[in-house]
Amino acid sequence: MTDQRRLRWLLRRGMKELDVMVMRYHTHRYPQAPEAERAGFVHLLETVEDPDLWSWTMGYAQTPPEYVELVAQLRIHR
């Protein structure tokens, strides 16, 4: 239960647009995503700053290789 509470907290971003995107991903993709993708999503939420995440998902900046597949999934849920 604690892990779910922590994840819910991490889903709250500083930008409303990111809140919507990560919540949509969490609702629609996360439950059936492979374990590695779920772990990568949590790592992304813990370590990536909102402006960087926004730039990657909007295509304004190149996504680092370790996040390319995950950011592609986030783009689906924009």
Residue pairs with C-beta under 8 A, 6 or more apart in sequence:
7 26
7 42
7 45
10 42
10 45
10 46
11 19
11 22
11 23
11 26
11 45
12 19
13 19
13 22
13 50
13 53
14 50
15 50
15 54
17 54
18 50
18 53
18 54
18 57
21 57
21 74
21 77
21 78
22 45
22 74
24 77
24 78
25 41
25 73
25 74
25 76
25 77
26 41
28 77
29 73
29 76
29 77
30 38
30 41
33 41
33 73
37 69
37 70
37 73
40 66
40 67
40 70
41 70
44 53
44 67
44 70
48 67
52 61
54 60
55 61
56 62
56 63
56 64
56 67
56 71
57 71
57 74
57 75
57 78
63 71
